[in-house]
């Protein structure tokens, strides 16, 4: 049998042919799905945990509804968890994970540049841009808590902030999450984070269990 190091070199230097393209597409789709799952569930979970558990433990009074709290910190609650999830790419080192932000960015850009306020076609382009920015990036939400879905949809029909909130959760939040995921994947591929974490866990286990008789 040959030298194992030579086998590794041959494996690493194997040219990437057209057969790897479907595999890269599958990887990209899976990483993109991870972005949207993170934006959908982790964002809301983190916001609720901070407001319902952490802030009361710190004796910080609640000053807004759950929805307002989530929307007021949408960037942090979307970007932060996505960075952590993206760091898991250190285990797989998929380069395509660094580009998943492009899909939610393109979707958000399309919504932004095609946004219409429904007013006169003679309105200034600068005003339309300001309205679009307010729709997808603006704050200052006034959204009370709701007890059931009937009350939720009633607020959607009567409260303009609800429509703006849903647009930001649907389009802006995934964009923030996509950027965070790609940043985490970029860091993970270049820092050997998985190896460092494993080494720290092993040292902790050795310190913890090595002291026992």
C-alpha angles and dihedrals in degrees: 000000000000130000110287091222090057090051090053091050091050091048094049093046094050107127118247109239135187090274089072093059096082089048091052090049091052091049091049092051091049093050090046090052089052089055094054094042089052092048091048102046113011093050094056094038092053092047092050093045093051094046098040101035115014101041094047089049088054089047091240113154119238109247103174144028121273091255094049091048092051094047094045090058099031095131094053094043092048102037099042101055091041091056090054092048091045090054087065086073085078085081093056104023095212108175092200088068088073091065103048090101089073095074098054088039092056092046092049092046090052092050091046097050095042094045114130127192091204092239130118118322086230093068115123118265090230090058091050090052091050090049091050091049090051090048097052105024108018125110134199097100121181103196121145124208117271129213102205142004093265090059090044094056091043088058091047089056096046107029118067090199089064092060090048090048093052091049092053092047091048101042113008097044094054089048091055090045092049092053091047093048092050091048090051091048091049092051092045094053094050104040104048086234095166092057092048092050092049091050092050092049091050092049090049092049090049091049093044102043100024090069094057117098 
